[in-house]
């Protein structure tokens, strides 16, 4: 009879130990501290960014014409892209944009 009681005590002790370990494994860690969001400051657009290469050679044309041609080509392919300030004030950009639309228009 004493052996059964001893075995029962060992089983109960081990079962409690396993249950405690299982429950401890399910505990979650506290959430990581969050850093406050910094307000984003809008960046000024670059004065000139070389557009992706168009399907024609524009070597020798002024940079503003090439930029207008690239924007016009994007517009002709379906993505509206035009700098209205440059279009109104820069003749090279305006002519390049018009030529780019005509050259790259989806047929």
PyMOL commands that set and color helices and strands:
alter all, ss='L'
color gray80, all
select helices_A, chain A and resi 2-25+63-76+84-89+91-104
alter helices_A, ss='H'
color red, helices_A
deselect
rebuild
show_as cartoon
